[in-house]
């Protein structure tokens, strides 16, 4: 793979890691346990807060999964395996990597 293209993908992945960390910090309070204080918050408001907390927690899990995929892609870059299908060993088309630099398999093996 072309060195400049590899640098472009690395910068993109590094920036995405920064964005994921920022999103985690921004939603930290949303994932906190919901307090049971029925004197100031009604039952429906508490249920809504619990639903919001569950959604924020699910988003954090998705971010953690994406962070794991990015880390694996960066490791493949360091080991000169980036851009090669992990299943069959063929080259992954640049267009596929442009859509998702974390792609570890070619289209044939991914399906």
MOCORGI-V7852 format. One record per helix or strand of 3 or more residues. SS is the DSSP state (~ for helix, > for strand). FROM is the first residue (numbers start at 1). LEN is the number of residues. If there is no record, write none. Layout:
SS_FROM_LEN ; SS_FROM_LEN
//
This chain:
~_3_24 ; ~_29_3 ; ~_43_36 ; ~_94_6 ; ~_107_4
//
